[in-house]
Amino acid sequence: MRRFWVRIIILGAGLSVLVLYFFYLHREWTENEMISRSQIARMLALIRYDREDCENLMDVQDKIALPEDVNGNEWYGCYVFTTCYYGWMTVKEDGLFHPLDKFTYGDLRYIMEQFHISEDHLSFSIGKRQSDGMVPREQWCEVYQLIIADTSHVNRQHLKIYGTPSNVTGLDAWQILTDDGVKSAEGLAVDAYMDREVEVYETDGEILCFIKVVSDDISMENVWIKEISEKQLDIFYDGFERTIRLEHELDGKIEPNMGDLGFTDGKLTSIAYKPNRWKASLLEIKDTSLVLQDFGEVKCKANMVIYQIYPEPRLISKENLKTDGTVYEFVLEDDEICGVIYQAYTEETIRVLLHENAGNYEHDQVSLTSDDDFMVIKGENIYKYKRGTELTFALEDESFDGEGEIQIKTETAEGKIQLLSLERSCGNPSYHGEIHLQKWGNGIIIVNEVNIEDYVAGVVPSEMPVSYGIEALKAQAVCARTFARGSLKNNFKDYPANLDDTVSSQVYNNQEESMESIQAAQMTRGQVLENEEGLTATYFFSTSCGHTSSPEDVWFDGSPSDKAAGVSVFLSDDSVELELEKESDFRTFINLEDGTDYFEESLPWFRWQVFIAAGDIEKGVDRVCQTDIGILQNISVLDRGESGVLKAIQIQGSENECTVYGEYRIRQIFSPENAELIPHIGESVTGWTMLPSGYIYFDPVIEGNQCQGYRIYGGGYGHGCGMSQNGAMKMAEHGKTYDEILKYFFPDSKLVSE
């Protein structure tokens, strides 16, 4: 008996599930198939008139035919009025129109009578249908086709549905974005047709009815892919921005670019980038082609789009393209131009002098290749090579006769040139942009002329670990870009370049650009820091002691200065009352006795100590100051900056004394090369040639009335001016955004877009 009841229960549960599923399918079918009376009114009215005509008719007739339950201000008001006025539809038995009720066979019979449509012409019979039965969409469309047979005003059309006001910025109510532009779809439920190809009735930009789904597999061509996060993709298409919700992580690397999107069953399933690009000046615009410098005449695709992507994406017309030397990126598909990208500010290039492996700038020879087809330009001669071809240029080559230079560039903007004769931490480095070779002195100099944004993406991972987080990387990108912009008018050491790729300027392309560094550059595109004097001096360093310094204090040389004191700040969200110029307060600060929480206090080099023997100090004074002080007797602090950084000390010996200015020279004198540096977290290190920082105080070690040396207590790693990179990392971990981080380190500056 028990088994019997168990089976009954299981069977009942199964039947319940089937019933619920049936009701679900019926509801879905009803929602997709149901047509309301107001929708029918719109379809009939727009056969002969447009919306404005219907509104004018309603106003002229003073709404005399408007049923009681219809508000003339509703989207359907003027359509209901028009159909009732001309007798194409009528009210129900209660004298009301019931605009949102389903369209029934009784309604259908009435309309067929008004338009003289015979049932003989239909594939279905309505004779025995109940008058209140719902008319399926397919049957109504069959009748509607007969009604419009004698007019060309309404057409059947295939459209791809790309967006509604719920996911597209800038669309008005009832508007939808399609592959044929923006259409109006008043009163229609669109969600079931999103990202599908459909057949519709359409007139003058008005979609009257969705007839059927033609395809569940569609593509969205030539879109600008703006940004991607874990849950959404932001794109720009046909002048509008759309957000696409992601249900799962997409395969492959996603970055701002032009491409095609693939959809299946209304879901994004693929992104096909269009990486084949040429960067060139536009020489001439023809009807079906463009003439490009170095590439000649190239045919344009019929659906070619032109995007200006900075500062915000927008469409520009072909007529607005310039033939005055402006550089564009031309996107190619099947050897035809399908897109033109204009980046405005970001097309500005910077010239970077590349050092050779021993640290000099003059190379004996240069070997290179490319991951793309490339060309070598010597004067008026252009030589083309296939990707992977290896070339070597030596000083004795005829190419270097005279004062000319050799220019190497890839066929497409996405290609890179790899310099096989250079060694960096990443191996043989690869470069965006162009490589220029020129005879200089007894060797060849290499200059990389590169887009500023590509340059920034190459600086960021070489100056900051990409593991520091995107907000810290964005802050680093702004600093790097600001420095680069400030270098554009410079000639680096009289070379034909704006800066070099070492610490003399900014380390560039020592580590290969990464997805994170590219994203950091793109998300801050064009942004720099400015103060009252112009571009901010965006110095940066490794780790702070909990306070930053002004440039005037860090690079103090003993000379009086008329400059106003620069910016220096405590790096804590707490309020700190210490005055670090005072020796007692500075010791309290370094000893962490003030009870303040600092952003970087958990990092190894936030605090450290070392013992330097007297003999090593005496040698340091002799090496740096060229002064023999004899036997070390005393060290006195003469001046500290607002941050506590040492500006001047006096070192006294048995034979002489020496006054030392500037934190860098002080750090050199107390070289810990023969000592053990002890960070407050982690293992000690040896062999360093200078102290980690100039934020230090001295305690003498005396034995038998003789100074044996000094124990030095310090904080931070680096000069301490500008932005602490580890501080930026810690601030990002605390939830601060890149603009908040920059405001902390450069409070006198503002973030602007060039």
Phi, psi and omega in degrees: 000320181297319179297322180301312182291326176299317179295321179298316180297315180297316179297319179296319179297319179297317178297322179299317179298317180296319179296315179298320179294321177299314179297324178296313179297320180296320179295316179299316180297316182298316181296322182281328185267334186294135174240133181272163178297326179293324178294320178297319179301318179296315182298321181287317183297321185278000173295321185249336187232164169259177185299319181298320177299317181295319179294319179296318178300316181297321180290317182296320182274006177055034174059029185295334182261010184277117180301157185300324186270011180248123176272123182297342180273349176290159183303329184267355187306309184292331180286316178299317179301313184297314182292324178288323181298318181269359176080014180286333173224166181217170180283168176281180183299334181275005178083003180252158183272328184055065188298331184263002177287159179292152178279124188249171177295330175297318176297319182297316179301316181299314181295319180298323178295318182294327182257009175058047178261124181270142177296341181296337182271002183260153177275356181228163180251140177245002185300318184259008180285143175292140185299331181264009178286145183284134179274121177295153181304317183300319181289320177297319180297327178295318177293316182299324179298324178288324180296321185267009186302327185263011179235147175258007184287329180250134183233154168269135185214146174266131179225150169258127184266120187247345182179158177228174178302341180287337180228003179236122179287131174103349177280142175277171179303138178072000178275149175226149179264127181232177176287353177248026178096195183272132178238160173260138181224057184303130173077359184263141173275119190256338190306323182293344184250004183299133179057041174224161173265130184230160170256134185225162162268134186217144174212123176049048178080004178255120172277121185269326184194142171275117182280309180193164172276125180273319181208139175267356179245112181223168174233154177244109194265145173057046176270155171262118181273111187277304191200151177226141171235187182296331189245351183205157177239128179255127183231166176233126183213129174054034177089005183231150175260134181233143174254127179249119178286136181257131179266343178206162182289135180277147179284147174088175183276126181252126180207160179306127185187175175257141181188185177248140177255139178250137180234141173226127182053038177079006182245141176291123184240343182203153173231119180250102179290159176242082188280349184282102185229148169243135175254119185199165172278146178268124183263325185204145178248121177246173185301313185239013182205167175232145178255121186247145176295135179075347183239346178079202183277130182231133181289146178257142174287155182297328182260027180301136177242156179233117183248132161261119190255002178224139002282335174230147181299140172202155177276140171234154184275161179300326181294339182271357174293146185250143177248035184255022182099357177299136182267132176237163168255126182254118183270128185248144174218122183055041177065016175237152182281120178253348180202149174235129182244125178243121186256005177053243184309317190292353176282352178295135182249160178230146182256120185247123177279126184261127181278153176271175193299332180272359177102352177274179181250349182261120185259143177291317177206165182230123176246139184207166173208187180209153175273008182220160171302142185217168182229150175245124184248119178237102184064237180267359182265135179239125180244127184255142183226150177282154178304144180089346177294133180257131180236148176232133179244125179243159186299328183280358179297147178299337182301333184264010175293138180081200185259003185287174178231163176255132180246131178239128179216152179277160180293324182243160182291338182277347183288158177231151176255125181260128179265104185286341181271000177252148175236128175230180179299332180271004184101220175279115188287150176244146189231137167288168173078213184244151174249128178245128178248137183212138175294132182210116181061237181257019182206199180242131174261149180244125176239127176262110175268115193221147173305137184302321182292323175293323177299314180300318179296335177274337178281317189307307182287343178276342180250342182213132176301136183290348177286354184287350178101151189296325182291320176294319179295323177295319176298317178297321180297318179296317178299315181296318181293320180298316177298317181297316180298323178290344182266354188298330181267004184267155164248115185288112177048038178070007173279159178281058182210158180275328181198178178244185185253024181242185179295347174297333176237268171218141178291126186230127173064023172285322170252142182294141176302148183235173177301321181292318182289324177296316180296319180298319179292317183291323183284346177243019188315124175080356186274135178224168176258136177228145170237193185297336183269354183124219178296135180288143172283099188268067174292154173213162184207180189284294189222135179271167173268003186111359179207141176261169183239158173279153177302324182298324179282321183292316184256036178294134180236013179093348181275145176292148182230139177271354183291144174292149180301136179284186185269132171217142188218152168286141181257075181201149173278352177279160174272123184247129185258359184292148173248101192286350173293335180277132185301318183294317179294322180296319178296319176301318180296308182295326180279002179056043181258007184266356177075014182269144173266118179254148185303322190257013189294344179270003182266148186305315188266013174297323173221147181200169177209160180201148173254124177249122182293152182303319182298321178292326178293317179299318178293323179296319178296317180296320182288316186273320185257355185051045180228127175268107183268357184079223181272130182299133179240319186199151173235129180239137174275120180266326185202135172240152174279176178303330180276353185094353180297141178290127176256329181203137174225161174239130180248121183251138176229181182290336184250335187197174174223158185219132174260128185244129179249142174093134184296328184293315179293324178296317180296326179291319181299318183267049180300126180268029185302327181255018185234173180251114177275128185242106175287157184285350172224133177098186186273153179286161180229160178225166172090001180289145184264352175208159180296152180301325181203176177257016178265081192219159165226160188246138168235121181289149173249111186248132173224124179058043180062017181240131178286115180274344182151192181228137169269126184250127177249128185216178179213144176087169181218111182120180186287337175087008181258131178092229186258128171280122182292319176290329174296319177298319178300313182293322177297319178297321177296332178277003176095007180281142178275167186298324179290327175292321178298313181295323179295327178295313186277332182232066187294343180268006185242161176233152180273122181230157176257124181287000000 
